[in-house]
Amino acid sequence: MRGPGTTFGRSMDTLTEIRQRIERATERRAELLKSLSRGHDSVLAAEHAELEAVVASLWDEHRAARARLRFGDRDRIIHRARAEERLERAA
């Protein structure tokens, strides 16, 4: 069994780490946009498109981590909901 706050502390570390990765990617994206504003470069444009996907993925990861922190593990929630559904059908 885990000690109290172990999961919460790890989730907060994860959120902080994800947020830092988002900030680094966003800073790089700003640099790329500044370079692209001077003139089109297909290599930079490709890197920008790839970075946009990375930033979107990181935000998805951040939202999922926040949901886990707030509501708990997804599998446990689904298991509990199915158990409640079975109880309702049995009643």
mmCIF file as gemmi writes it, N, C-alpha and C atoms, coordinates in Angstrom:
data_model
loop_
_atom_site.group_PDB
_atom_site.id
_atom_site.type_symbol
_atom_site.label_atom_id
_atom_site.label_alt_id
_atom_site.label_comp_id
_atom_site.label_asym_id
_atom_site.label_entity_id
_atom_site.label_seq_id
_atom_site.pdbx_PDB_ins_code
_atom_site.Cartn_x
_atom_site.Cartn_y
_atom_site.Cartn_z
_atom_site.occupancy
_atom_site.B_iso_or_equiv
_atom_site.pdbx_formal_charge
_atom_site.auth_seq_id
_atom_site.auth_asym_id
_atom_site.pdbx_PDB_model_num
ATOM 1 N N . MET Axp A 1 ? 0.844 -1.166 0 1 0 ? 1 A 1
ATOM 2 C CA . MET Axp A 1 ? 0 0 0 1 0 ? 1 A 1
ATOM 3 C C . MET Axp A 1 ? 0.899 1.242 0 1 0 ? 1 A 1
ATOM 4 N N . ARG Axp A 2 ? 0.498 2.233 -0.704 1 0 ? 2 A 1
ATOM 5 C CA . ARG Axp A 2 ? 1.265 3.471 -0.775 1 0 ? 2 A 1
ATOM 6 C C . ARG Axp A 2 ? 0.934 4.358 0.406 1 0 ? 2 A 1
ATOM 7 N N . GLY Axp A 3 ? 1.906 5.185 0.756 1 0 ? 3 A 1
ATOM 8 C CA . GLY Axp A 3 ? 1.673 6.15 1.821 1 0 ? 3 A 1
ATOM 9 C C . GLY Axp A 3 ? 0.772 7.261 1.317 1 0 ? 3 A 1
ATOM 10 N N . PRO Axp A 4 ? 0.137 7.978 2.218 1 0 ? 4 A 1
ATOM 11 C CA . PRO Axp A 4 ? -0.745 9.065 1.801 1 0 ? 4 A 1
ATOM 12 C C . PRO Axp A 4 ? 0.04 10.134 1.066 1 0 ? 4 A 1
ATOM 13 N N . GLY Axp A 5 ? -0.524 10.601 -0.008 1 0 ? 5 A 1
ATOM 14 C CA . GLY Axp A 5 ? 0.107 11.666 -0.775 1 0 ? 5 A 1
ATOM 15 C C . GLY Axp A 5 ? 1.126 11.204 -1.789 1 0 ? 5 A 1
ATOM 16 N N . THR Axp A 6 ? 1.458 9.935 -1.801 1 0 ? 6 A 1
ATOM 17 C CA . THR Axp A 6 ? 2.442 9.442 -2.756 1 0 ? 6 A 1
ATOM 18 C C . THR Axp A 6 ? 1.939 9.625 -4.181 1 0 ? 6 A 1
ATOM 19 N N . THR Axp A 7 ? 0.715 9.219 -4.437 1 0 ? 7 A 1
ATOM 20 C CA . THR Axp A 7 ? 0.145 9.363 -5.768 1 0 ? 7 A 1
ATOM 21 C C . THR Axp A 7 ? -0.03 10.828 -6.115 1 0 ? 7 A 1
ATOM 22 N N . PHE Axp A 8 ? -0.519 11.614 -5.173 1 0 ? 8 A 1
ATOM 23 C CA . PHE Axp A 8 ? -0.729 13.041 -5.407 1 0 ? 8 A 1
ATOM 24 C C . PHE Axp A 8 ? 0.59 13.713 -5.727 1 0 ? 8 A 1
ATOM 25 N N . GLY Axp A 9 ? 1.623 13.42 -4.948 1 0 ? 9 A 1
ATOM 26 C CA . GLY Axp A 9 ? 2.932 14.031 -5.181 1 0 ? 9 A 1
ATOM 27 C C . GLY Axp A 9 ? 3.489 13.662 -6.545 1 0 ? 9 A 1
ATOM 28 N N . ARG Axp A 10 ? 3.362 12.416 -6.913 1 0 ? 10 A 1
ATOM 29 C CA . ARG Axp A 10 ? 3.869 11.971 -8.223 1 0 ? 10 A 1
ATOM 30 C C . ARG Axp A 10 ? 3.074 12.614 -9.351 1 0 ? 10 A 1
ATOM 31 N N . SER Axp A 11 ? 1.758 12.744 -9.167 1 0 ? 11 A 1
ATOM 32 C CA . SER Axp A 11 ? 0.937 13.38 -10.197 1 0 ? 11 A 1
ATOM 33 C C . SER Axp A 11 ? 1.326 14.837 -10.372 1 0 ? 11 A 1
ATOM 34 N N . MET Axp A 12 ? 1.6 15.507 -9.26 1 0 ? 12 A 1
ATOM 35 C CA . MET Axp A 12 ? 1.991 16.91 -9.348 1 0 ? 12 A 1
ATOM 36 C C . MET Axp A 12 ? 3.337 17.038 -10.044 1 0 ? 12 A 1
ATOM 37 N N . ASP Axp A 13 ? 4.29 16.114 -9.75 1 0 ? 13 A 1
ATOM 38 C CA . ASP Axp A 13 ? 5.572 16.125 -10.445 1 0 ? 13 A 1
ATOM 39 C C . ASP Axp A 13 ? 5.353 15.933 -11.936 1 0 ? 13 A 1
ATOM 40 N N . THR Axp A 14 ? 4.48 15.001 -12.268 1 0 ? 14 A 1
ATOM 41 C CA . THR Axp A 14 ? 4.198 14.726 -13.669 1 0 ? 14 A 1
ATOM 42 C C . THR Axp A 14 ? 3.598 15.957 -14.348 1 0 ? 14 A 1
ATOM 43 N N . LEU Axp A 15 ? 2.652 16.603 -13.687 1 0 ? 15 A 1
ATOM 44 C CA . LEU Axp A 15 ? 2.055 17.815 -14.253 1 0 ? 15 A 1
ATOM 45 C C . LEU Axp A 15 ? 3.109 18.897 -14.455 1 0 ? 15 A 1
ATOM 46 N N . THR Axp A 16 ? 3.994 19.047 -13.49 1 0 ? 16 A 1
ATOM 47 C CA . THR Axp A 16 ? 5.053 20.043 -13.6 1 0 ? 16 A 1
ATOM 48 C C . THR Axp A 16 ? 5.989 19.711 -14.751 1 0 ? 16 A 1
ATOM 49 N N . GLU Axp A 17 ? 6.354 18.441 -14.861 1 0 ? 17 A 1
ATOM 50 C CA . GLU Axp A 17 ? 7.238 18.02 -15.943 1 0 ? 17 A 1
ATOM 51 C C . GLU Axp A 17 ? 6.587 18.25 -17.305 1 0 ? 17 A 1
ATOM 52 N N . ILE Axp A 18 ? 5.331 17.885 -17.424 1 0 ? 18 A 1
ATOM 53 C CA . ILE Axp A 18 ? 4.618 18.074 -18.693 1 0 ? 18 A 1
ATOM 54 C C . ILE Axp A 18 ? 4.547 19.556 -19.025 1 0 ? 18 A 1
ATOM 55 N N . ARG Axp A 19 ? 4.237 20.368 -18.035 1 0 ? 19 A 1
ATOM 56 C CA . ARG Axp A 19 ? 4.125 21.812 -18.247 1 0 ? 19 A 1
ATOM 57 C C . ARG Axp A 19 ? 5.468 22.395 -18.696 1 0 ? 19 A 1
ATOM 58 N N . GLN Axp A 20 ? 6.557 21.921 -18.114 1 0 ? 20 A 1
ATOM 59 C CA . GLN Axp A 20 ? 7.884 22.387 -18.521 1 0 ? 20 A 1
ATOM 60 C C . GLN Axp A 20 ? 8.177 21.991 -19.962 1 0 ? 20 A 1
ATOM 61 N N . ARG Axp A 21 ? 7.8 20.778 -20.341 1 0 ? 21 A 1
ATOM 62 C CA . ARG Axp A 21 ? 8.002 20.339 -21.727 1 0 ? 21 A 1
ATOM 63 C C . ARG Axp A 21 ? 7.158 21.181 -22.679 1 0 ? 21 A 1
ATOM 64 N N . ILE Axp A 22 ? 5.942 21.529 -22.267 1 0 ? 22 A 1
ATOM 65 C CA . ILE Axp A 22 ? 5.082 22.381 -23.093 1 0 ? 22 A 1
ATOM 66 C C . ILE Axp A 22 ? 5.739 23.748 -23.275 1 0 ? 22 A 1
ATOM 67 N N . GLU Axp A 23 ? 6.268 24.303 -22.186 1 0 ? 23 A 1
ATOM 68 C CA . GLU Axp A 23 ? 6.906 25.618 -22.266 1 0 ? 23 A 1
ATOM 69 C C . GLU Axp A 23 ? 8.12 25.606 -23.182 1 0 ? 23 A 1
ATOM 70 N N . ARG Axp A 24 ? 8.946 24.554 -23.085 1 0 ? 24 A 1
ATOM 71 C CA . ARG Axp A 24 ? 10.123 24.461 -23.965 1 0 ? 24 A 1
ATOM 72 C C . ARG Axp A 24 ? 9.693 24.346 -25.428 1 0 ? 24 A 1
ATOM 73 N N . ALA Axp A 25 ? 8.685 23.517 -25.682 1 0 ? 25 A 1
ATOM 74 C CA . ALA Axp A 25 ? 8.212 23.343 -27.058 1 0 ? 25 A 1
ATOM 75 C C . ALA Axp A 25 ? 7.588 24.632 -27.585 1 0 ? 25 A 1
ATOM 76 N N . THR Axp A 26 ? 6.873 25.343 -26.723 1 0 ? 26 A 1
ATOM 77 C CA . THR Axp A 26 ? 6.248 26.6 -27.127 1 0 ? 26 A 1
ATOM 78 C C . THR Axp A 26 ? 7.299 27.658 -27.444 1 0 ? 26 A 1
ATOM 79 N N . GLU Axp A 27 ? 8.367 27.696 -26.63 1 0 ? 27 A 1
ATOM 80 C CA . GLU Axp A 27 ? 9.459 28.637 -26.903 1 0 ? 27 A 1
ATOM 81 C C . GLU Axp A 27 ? 10.115 28.327 -28.242 1 0 ? 27 A 1
ATOM 82 N N . ARG Axp A 28 ? 10.348 27.054 -28.503 1 0 ? 28 A 1
ATOM 83 C CA . ARG Axp A 28 ? 10.952 26.659 -29.787 1 0 ? 28 A 1
ATOM 84 C C . ARG Axp A 28 ? 10.013 27.01 -30.937 1 0 ? 28 A 1
ATOM 85 N N . ARG Axp A 29 ? 8.721 26.811 -30.73 1 0 ? 29 A 1
ATOM 86 C CA . ARG Axp A 29 ? 7.746 27.148 -31.759 1 0 ? 29 A 1
ATOM 87 C C . ARG Axp A 29 ? 7.783 28.643 -32.063 1 0 ? 29 A 1
ATOM 88 N N . ALA Axp A 30 ? 7.91 29.45 -31.025 1 0 ? 30 A 1
ATOM 89 C CA . ALA Axp A 30 ? 8.001 30.907 -31.228 1 0 ? 30 A 1
ATOM 90 C C . ALA Axp A 30 ? 9.245 31.264 -32.029 1 0 ? 30 A 1
ATOM 91 N N . GLU Axp A 31 ? 10.356 30.597 -31.733 1 0 ? 31 A 1
ATOM 92 C CA . GLU Axp A 31 ? 11.591 30.83 -32.5 1 0 ? 31 A 1
ATOM 93 C C . GLU Axp A 31 ? 11.396 30.462 -33.967 1 0 ? 31 A 1
ATOM 94 N N . LEU Axp A 32 ? 10.746 29.33 -34.192 1 0 ? 32 A 1
ATOM 95 C CA . LEU Axp A 32 ? 10.498 28.894 -35.573 1 0 ? 32 A 1
ATOM 96 C C . LEU Axp A 32 ? 9.599 29.875 -36.309 1 0 ? 32 A 1
ATOM 97 N N . LEU Axp A 33 ? 8.558 30.346 -35.652 1 0 ? 33 A 1
ATOM 98 C CA . LEU Axp A 33 ? 7.655 31.299 -36.288 1 0 ? 33 A 1
ATOM 99 C C . LEU Axp A 33 ? 8.374 32.601 -36.628 1 0 ? 33 A 1
ATOM 100 N N . LYS Axp A 34 ? 9.261 33.018 -35.744 1 0 ? 34 A 1
ATOM 101 C CA . LYS Axp A 34 ? 10.042 34.228 -36.004 1 0 ? 34 A 1
ATOM 102 C C . LYS Axp A 34 ? 10.934 34.023 -37.229 1 0 ? 34 A 1
ATOM 103 N N . SER Axp A 35 ? 11.577 32.872 -37.314 1 0 ? 35 A 1
ATOM 104 C CA . SER Axp A 35 ? 12.42 32.558 -38.475 1 0 ? 35 A 1
ATOM 105 C C . SER Axp A 35 ? 11.587 32.459 -39.743 1 0 ? 35 A 1
ATOM 106 N N . LEU Axp A 36 ? 10.423 31.842 -39.64 1 0 ? 36 A 1
ATOM 107 C CA . LEU Axp A 36 ? 9.564 31.697 -40.817 1 0 ? 36 A 1
ATOM 108 C C . LEU Axp A 36 ? 8.986 33.034 -41.267 1 0 ? 36 A 1
ATOM 109 N N . SER Axp A 37 ? 8.863 33.991 -40.343 1 0 ? 37 A 1
ATOM 110 C CA . SER Axp A 37 ? 8.331 35.302 -40.724 1 0 ? 37 A 1
ATOM 111 C C . SER Axp A 37 ? 9.308 36.059 -41.626 1 0 ? 37 A 1
ATOM 112 N N . ARG Axp A 38 ? 10.58 35.685 -41.57 1 0 ? 38 A 1
ATOM 113 C CA . ARG Axp A 38 ? 11.588 36.318 -42.431 1 0 ? 38 A 1
ATOM 114 C C . ARG Axp A 38 ? 11.555 35.753 -43.853 1 0 ? 38 A 1
ATOM 115 N N . GLY Axp A 39 ? 10.985 34.591 -44.008 1 0 ? 39 A 1
ATOM 116 C CA . GLY Axp A 39 ? 10.916 33.973 -45.327 1 0 ? 39 A 1
ATOM 117 C C . GLY Axp A 39 ? 10.646 32.487 -45.191 1 0 ? 39 A 1
ATOM 118 N N . HIS Axp A 40 ? 10.013 31.923 -46.207 1 0 ? 40 A 1
ATOM 119 C CA . HIS Axp A 40 ? 9.645 30.507 -46.144 1 0 ? 40 A 1
ATOM 120 C C . HIS Axp A 40 ? 10.874 29.619 -46.258 1 0 ? 40 A 1
ATOM 121 N N . ASP Axp A 41 ? 10.903 28.628 -45.407 1 0 ? 41 A 1
ATOM 122 C CA . ASP Axp A 41 ? 11.946 27.603 -45.434 1 0 ? 41 A 1
ATOM 123 C C . ASP Axp A 41 ? 11.23 26.278 -45.185 1 0 ? 41 A 1
ATOM 124 N N . SER Axp A 42 ? 11.304 25.391 -46.155 1 0 ? 42 A 1
ATOM 125 C CA . SER Axp A 42 ? 10.535 24.148 -46.061 1 0 ? 42 A 1
ATOM 126 C C . SER Axp A 42 ? 10.974 23.278 -44.882 1 0 ? 42 A 1
ATOM 127 N N . VAL Axp A 43 ? 12.252 23.315 -44.531 1 0 ? 43 A 1
ATOM 128 C CA . VAL Axp A 43 ? 12.737 22.528 -43.391 1 0 ? 43 A 1
ATOM 129 C C . VAL Axp A 43 ? 12.142 23.071 -42.096 1 0 ? 43 A 1
ATOM 130 N N . LEU Axp A 44 ? 12.175 24.401 -41.939 1 0 ? 44 A 1
ATOM 131 C CA . LEU Axp A 44 ? 11.607 25.017 -40.745 1 0 ? 44 A 1
ATOM 132 C C . LEU Axp A 44 ? 10.09 24.833 -40.692 1 0 ? 44 A 1
ATOM 133 N N . ALA Axp A 45 ? 9.446 24.896 -41.845 1 0 ? 45 A 1
ATOM 134 C CA . ALA Axp A 45 ? 7.996 24.703 -41.89 1 0 ? 45 A 1
ATOM 135 C C . ALA Axp A 45 ? 7.636 23.284 -41.46 1 0 ? 45 A 1
ATOM 136 N N . ALA Axp A 46 ? 8.428 22.314 -41.894 1 0 ? 46 A 1
ATOM 137 C CA . ALA Axp A 46 ? 8.181 20.925 -41.493 1 0 ? 46 A 1
ATOM 138 C C . ALA Axp A 46 ? 8.41 20.748 -39.997 1 0 ? 46 A 1
ATOM 139 N N . GLU Axp A 47 ? 9.471 21.373 -39.48 1 0 ? 47 A 1
ATOM 140 C CA . GLU Axp A 47 ? 9.738 21.288 -38.047 1 0 ? 47 A 1
ATOM 141 C C . GLU Axp A 47 ? 8.607 21.956 -37.249 1 0 ? 47 A 1
ATOM 142 N N . HIS Axp A 48 ? 8.105 23.063 -37.774 1 0 ? 48 A 1
ATOM 143 C CA . HIS Axp A 48 ? 7 23.756 -37.111 1 0 ? 48 A 1
ATOM 144 C C . HIS Axp A 48 ? 5.756 22.873 -37.064 1 0 ? 48 A 1
ATOM 145 N N . ALA Axp A 49 ? 5.439 22.229 -38.167 1 0 ? 49 A 1
ATOM 146 C CA . ALA Axp A 49 ? 4.272 21.344 -38.208 1 0 ? 49 A 1
ATOM 147 C C . ALA Axp A 49 ? 4.435 20.187 -37.217 1 0 ? 49 A 1
ATOM 148 N N . GLU Axp A 50 ? 5.637 19.634 -37.151 1 0 ? 50 A 1
ATOM 149 C CA . GLU Axp A 50 ? 5.907 18.541 -36.22 1 0 ? 50 A 1
ATOM 150 C C . GLU Axp A 50 ? 5.785 19.033 -34.772 1 0 ? 50 A 1
ATOM 151 N N . LEU Axp A 51 ? 6.292 20.226 -34.527 1 0 ? 51 A 1
ATOM 152 C CA . LEU Axp A 51 ? 6.237 20.794 -33.183 1 0 ? 51 A 1
ATOM 153 C C . LEU Axp A 51 ? 4.805 21.107 -32.764 1 0 ? 51 A 1
ATOM 154 N N . GLU Axp A 52 ? 3.974 21.517 -33.706 1 0 ? 52 A 1
ATOM 155 C CA . GLU Axp A 52 ? 2.551 21.754 -33.41 1 0 ? 52 A 1
ATOM 156 C C . GLU Axp A 52 ? 1.891 20.469 -32.919 1 0 ? 52 A 1
ATOM 157 N N . ALA Axp A 53 ? 2.224 19.364 -33.572 1 0 ? 53 A 1
ATOM 158 C CA . ALA Axp A 53 ? 1.669 18.071 -33.161 1 0 ? 53 A 1
ATOM 159 C C . ALA Axp A 53 ? 2.177 17.672 -31.779 1 0 ? 53 A 1
ATOM 160 N N . VAL Axp A 54 ? 3.441 17.95 -31.505 1 0 ? 54 A 1
ATOM 161 C CA . VAL Axp A 54 ? 4.018 17.635 -30.2 1 0 ? 54 A 1
ATOM 162 C C . VAL Axp A 54 ? 3.323 18.447 -29.108 1 0 ? 54 A 1
ATOM 163 N N . VAL Axp A 55 ? 3.135 19.741 -29.355 1 0 ? 55 A 1
ATOM 164 C CA . VAL Axp A 55 ? 2.479 20.606 -28.364 1 0 ? 55 A 1
ATOM 165 C C . VAL Axp A 55 ? 1.047 20.128 -28.105 1 0 ? 55 A 1
ATOM 166 N N . ALA Axp A 56 ? 0.332 19.781 -29.156 1 0 ? 56 A 1
ATOM 167 C CA . ALA Axp A 56 ? -1.041 19.279 -28.995 1 0 ? 56 A 1
ATOM 168 C C . ALA Axp A 56 ? -1.044 17.988 -28.185 1 0 ? 56 A 1
ATOM 169 N N . SER Axp A 57 ? -0.105 17.117 -28.454 1 0 ? 57 A 1
ATOM 170 C CA . SER Axp A 57 ? -0.006 15.857 -27.719 1 0 ? 57 A 1
ATOM 171 C C . SER Axp A 57 ? 0.316 16.102 -26.248 1 0 ? 57 A 1
ATOM 172 N N . LEU Axp A 58 ? 1.215 17.04 -25.984 1 0 ? 58 A 1
ATOM 173 C CA . LEU Axp A 58 ? 1.559 17.36 -24.599 1 0 ? 58 A 1
ATOM 174 C C . LEU Axp A 58 ? 0.367 17.928 -23.843 1 0 ? 58 A 1
ATOM 175 N N . TRP Axp A 59 ? -0.428 18.774 -24.508 1 0 ? 59 A 1
ATOM 176 C CA . TRP Axp A 59 ? -1.62 19.307 -23.854 1 0 ? 59 A 1
ATOM 177 C C . TRP Axp A 59 ? -2.614 18.188 -23.554 1 0 ? 59 A 1
ATOM 178 N N . ASP Axp A 60 ? -2.755 17.235 -24.473 1 0 ? 60 A 1
ATOM 179 C CA . ASP Axp A 60 ? -3.631 16.081 -24.218 1 0 ? 60 A 1
ATOM 180 C C . ASP Axp A 60 ? -3.138 15.291 -23.005 1 0 ? 60 A 1
ATOM 181 N N . GLU Axp A 61 ? -1.823 15.096 -22.947 1 0 ? 61 A 1
ATOM 182 C CA . GLU Axp A 61 ? -1.225 14.382 -21.825 1 0 ? 61 A 1
ATOM 183 C C . GLU Axp A 61 ? -1.455 15.147 -20.514 1 0 ? 61 A 1
ATOM 184 N N . HIS Axp A 62 ? -1.337 16.461 -20.567 1 0 ? 62 A 1
ATOM 185 C CA . HIS Axp A 62 ? -1.552 17.3 -19.393 1 0 ? 62 A 1
ATOM 186 C C . HIS Axp A 62 ? -2.999 17.2 -18.904 1 0 ? 62 A 1
ATOM 187 N N . ARG Axp A 63 ? -3.947 17.264 -19.851 1 0 ? 63 A 1
ATOM 188 C CA . ARG Axp A 63 ? -5.361 17.143 -19.476 1 0 ? 63 A 1
ATOM 189 C C . ARG Axp A 63 ? -5.659 15.776 -18.858 1 0 ? 63 A 1
ATOM 190 N N . ALA Axp A 64 ? -5.073 14.722 -19.425 1 0 ? 64 A 1
ATOM 191 C CA . ALA Axp A 64 ? -5.29 13.371 -18.896 1 0 ? 64 A 1
ATOM 192 C C . ALA Axp A 64 ? -4.712 13.243 -17.49 1 0 ? 64 A 1
ATOM 193 N N . ALA Axp A 65 ? -3.529 13.817 -17.258 1 0 ? 65 A 1
ATOM 194 C CA . ALA Axp A 65 ? -2.917 13.759 -15.933 1 0 ? 65 A 1
ATOM 195 C C . ALA Axp A 65 ? -3.753 14.533 -14.916 1 0 ? 65 A 1
ATOM 196 N N . ARG Axp A 66 ? -4.284 15.675 -15.32 1 0 ? 66 A 1
ATOM 197 C CA . ARG Axp A 66 ? -5.147 16.446 -14.416 1 0 ? 66 A 1
ATOM 198 C C . ARG Axp A 66 ? -6.43 15.675 -14.099 1 0 ? 66 A 1
ATOM 199 N N . ALA Axp A 67 ? -6.984 15.007 -15.091 1 0 ? 67 A 1
ATOM 200 C CA . ALA Axp A 67 ? -8.199 14.212 -14.87 1 0 ? 67 A 1
ATOM 201 C C . ALA Axp A 67 ? -7.912 13.059 -13.911 1 0 ? 67 A 1
ATOM 202 N N . ARG Axp A 68 ? -6.762 12.389 -14.089 1 0 ? 68 A 1
ATOM 203 C CA . ARG Axp A 68 ? -6.385 11.306 -13.175 1 0 ? 68 A 1
ATOM 204 C C . ARG Axp A 68 ? -6.235 11.834 -11.755 1 0 ? 68 A 1
ATOM 205 N N . LEU Axp A 69 ? -5.625 12.995 -11.629 1 0 ? 69 A 1
ATOM 206 C CA . LEU Axp A 69 ? -5.427 13.587 -10.319 1 0 ? 69 A 1
ATOM 207 C C . LEU Axp A 69 ? -6.761 13.935 -9.673 1 0 ? 69 A 1
ATOM 208 N N . ARG Axp A 70 ? -7.675 14.447 -10.462 1 0 ? 70 A 1
ATOM 209 C CA . ARG Axp A 70 ? -8.959 14.892 -9.926 1 0 ? 70 A 1
ATOM 210 C C . ARG Axp A 70 ? -9.944 13.739 -9.693 1 0 ? 70 A 1
ATOM 211 N N . PHE Axp A 71 ? -10.023 12.814 -10.652 1 0 ? 71 A 1
ATOM 212 C CA . PHE Axp A 71 ? -11.058 11.779 -10.591 1 0 ? 71 A 1
ATOM 213 C C . PHE Axp A 71 ? -10.537 10.381 -10.293 1 0 ? 71 A 1
ATOM 214 N N . GLY Axp A 72 ? -9.249 10.166 -10.412 1 0 ? 72 A 1
ATOM 215 C CA . GLY Axp A 72 ? -8.684 8.842 -10.165 1 0 ? 72 A 1
ATOM 216 C C . GLY Axp A 72 ? -8.37 8.124 -11.472 1 0 ? 72 A 1
ATOM 217 N N . ASP Axp A 73 ? -7.872 6.928 -11.322 1 0 ? 73 A 1
ATOM 218 C CA . ASP Axp A 73 ? -7.477 6.115 -12.465 1 0 ? 73 A 1
ATOM 219 C C . ASP Axp A 73 ? -8.678 5.77 -13.335 1 0 ? 73 A 1
ATOM 220 N N . ARG Axp A 74 ? -8.536 5.885 -14.63 1 0 ? 74 A 1
ATOM 221 C CA . ARG Axp A 74 ? -9.619 5.646 -15.581 1 0 ? 74 A 1
ATOM 222 C C . ARG Axp A 74 ? -10.183 4.235 -15.461 1 0 ? 74 A 1
ATOM 223 N N . ASP Axp A 75 ? -9.31 3.235 -15.36 1 0 ? 75 A 1
ATOM 224 C CA . ASP Axp A 75 ? -9.764 1.845 -15.275 1 0 ? 75 A 1
ATOM 225 C C . ASP Axp A 75 ? -10.589 1.598 -14.014 1 0 ? 75 A 1
ATOM 226 N N . ARG Axp A 76 ? -10.191 2.213 -12.907 1 0 ? 76 A 1
ATOM 227 C CA . ARG Axp A 76 ? -10.95 2.054 -11.662 1 0 ? 76 A 1
ATOM 228 C C . ARG Axp A 76 ? -12.322 2.711 -11.775 1 0 ? 76 A 1
ATOM 229 N N . ILE Axp A 77 ? -12.388 3.851 -12.451 1 0 ? 77 A 1
ATOM 230 C CA . ILE Axp A 77 ? -13.669 4.539 -12.641 1 0 ? 77 A 1
ATOM 231 C C . ILE Axp A 77 ? -14.602 3.682 -13.483 1 0 ? 77 A 1
ATOM 232 N N . ILE Axp A 78 ? -14.08 3.127 -14.564 1 0 ? 78 A 1
ATOM 233 C CA . ILE Axp A 78 ? -14.886 2.272 -15.442 1 0 ? 78 A 1
ATOM 234 C C . ILE Axp A 78 ? -15.347 1.031 -14.687 1 0 ? 78 A 1
ATOM 235 N N . HIS Axp A 79 ? -14.453 0.423 -13.92 1 0 ? 79 A 1
ATOM 236 C CA . HIS Axp A 79 ? -14.805 -0.766 -13.139 1 0 ? 79 A 1
ATOM 237 C C . HIS Axp A 79 ? -15.92 -0.442 -12.149 1 0 ? 79 A 1
ATOM 238 N N . ARG Axp A 80 ? -15.808 0.678 -11.46 1 0 ? 80 A 1
ATOM 239 C CA . ARG Axp A 80 ? -16.826 1.089 -10.489 1 0 ? 80 A 1
ATOM 240 C C . ARG Axp A 80 ? -18.165 1.367 -11.183 1 0 ? 80 A 1
ATOM 241 N N . ALA Axp A 81 ? -18.123 2.025 -12.344 1 0 ? 81 A 1
ATOM 242 C CA . ALA Axp A 81 ? -19.36 2.332 -13.075 1 0 ? 81 A 1
ATOM 243 C C . ALA Axp A 81 ? -20.054 1.052 -13.541 1 0 ? 81 A 1
ATOM 244 N N . ARG Axp A 82 ? -19.279 0.092 -14.005 1 0 ? 82 A 1
ATOM 245 C CA . ARG Axp A 82 ? -19.873 -1.176 -14.442 1 0 ? 82 A 1
ATOM 246 C C . ARG Axp A 82 ? -20.481 -1.93 -13.266 1 0 ? 82 A 1
ATOM 247 N N . ALA Axp A 83 ? -19.812 -1.868 -12.119 1 0 ? 83 A 1
ATOM 248 C CA . ALA Axp A 83 ? -20.357 -2.531 -10.927 1 0 ? 83 A 1
ATOM 249 C C . ALA Axp A 83 ? -21.67 -1.879 -10.518 1 0 ? 83 A 1
ATOM 250 N N . GLU Axp A 84 ? -21.719 -0.551 -10.548 1 0 ? 84 A 1
ATOM 251 C CA . GLU Axp A 84 ? -22.961 0.151 -10.221 1 0 ? 84 A 1
ATOM 252 C C . GLU Axp A 84 ? -24.065 -0.19 -11.215 1 0 ? 84 A 1
ATOM 253 N N . GLU Axp A 85 ? -23.698 -0.302 -12.483 1 0 ? 85 A 1
ATOM 254 C CA . GLU Axp A 85 ? -24.673 -0.656 -13.517 1 0 ? 85 A 1
ATOM 255 C C . GLU Axp A 85 ? -25.239 -2.05 -13.272 1 0 ? 85 A 1
ATOM 256 N N . ARG Axp A 86 ? -24.39 -2.996 -12.9 1 0 ? 86 A 1
ATOM 257 C CA . ARG Axp A 86 ? -24.847 -4.361 -12.587 1 0 ? 86 A 1
ATOM 258 C C . ARG Axp A 86 ? -25.793 -4.354 -11.392 1 0 ? 86 A 1
ATOM 259 N N . LEU Axp A 87 ? -25.461 -3.537 -10.387 1 0 ? 87 A 1
ATOM 260 C CA . LEU Axp A 87 ? -26.342 -3.446 -9.215 1 0 ? 87 A 1
ATOM 261 C C . LEU Axp A 87 ? -27.699 -2.868 -9.58 1 0 ? 87 A 1
ATOM 262 N N . GLU Axp A 88 ? -27.722 -1.886 -10.44 1 0 ? 88 A 1
ATOM 263 C CA . GLU Axp A 88 ? -28.987 -1.28 -10.866 1 0 ? 88 A 1
ATOM 264 C C . GLU Axp A 88 ? -29.837 -2.286 -11.63 1 0 ? 88 A 1
ATOM 265 N N . ARG Axp A 89 ? -29.214 -3.07 -12.503 1 0 ? 89 A 1
ATOM 266 C CA . ARG Axp A 89 ? -29.947 -4.08 -13.264 1 0 ? 89 A 1
ATOM 267 C C . ARG Axp A 89 ? -30.483 -5.173 -12.361 1 0 ? 89 A 1
ATOM 268 N N . ALA Axp A 90 ? -29.721 -5.521 -11.319 1 0 ? 90 A 1
ATOM 269 C CA . ALA Axp A 90 ? -30.135 -6.58 -10.409 1 0 ? 90 A 1
ATOM 270 C C . ALA Axp A 90 ? -31.286 -6.141 -9.504 1 0 ? 90 A 1
ATOM 271 N N . ALA Axp A 91 ? -31.387 -4.847 -9.278 1 0 ? 91 A 1
ATOM 272 C CA . ALA Axp A 91 ? -32.425 -4.344 -8.352 1 0 ? 91 A 1
ATOM 273 C C . ALA Axp A 91 ? -33.795 -4.345 -8.96 1 0 ? 91 A 1
